[in-house]
Amino acid sequence: MAETKGVLLPAYVLADESGSMGPYLSELSEGLVSLCEGLRAEPMIAAKLRLAVLGFSDDVQVRLAVADMRVETNLPQVVIRGLTNYKAVFDDLLQRIPVDVRWLRGQGYKVHRPVVFFLSDGQPTDDGDWRSSHAELTDRTRTPTAPNIIACGIGDAEPRTMLDVATRPEFAFVARAGADIGRAVSEFFHSLTASLVASGHALGSANPQLVVNRPDQFTLAIDEVGL
């Protein structure tokens, strides 16, 4: 039997590219650059991760395919466009994640359960159509590669919706009332980078686990429901 090359954590960043994100394009772009550079600065950690960046609005477009950030030279470029279709996100991930995991295993790696970092500034424009796809994606009996999903809402995104998107209540966050949205976007990426670095460290420990840091300017969505 071939020796295992190591253990990888596939991480997917889902960035809202709908029209309402237009005022925050610079923070979104700079946040993605900061994320990529932050991982490149930690090559021992980057070796344990594979990063993908997907932009979503009416559909999902690949901004960075699953990549080893130690050698990846391209930087993801977001494009502001369209509405906020959540169903497109979960339909895409249903197809994409199992294929990526099979590919990584075929390269000789063991693969931890993937993680999705979801950032949206609005309510889904496809009403409740996304819920069946989300349910299938996150059901580990139907989808063995079902990811952990961390959901962060800014702007008009409602706490209840973020709770429904996240796979655990402690994985759902919303920007604090009155928070500067541009700054909140920047803090999302700062926290995302810190979470991946901490999770990468944990992969090599006796207790491998996903580490999720709450972004500054955000609060737990569950604390905001009903307020």
Disulfide bonds with the S-S distance in Angstrom:
none
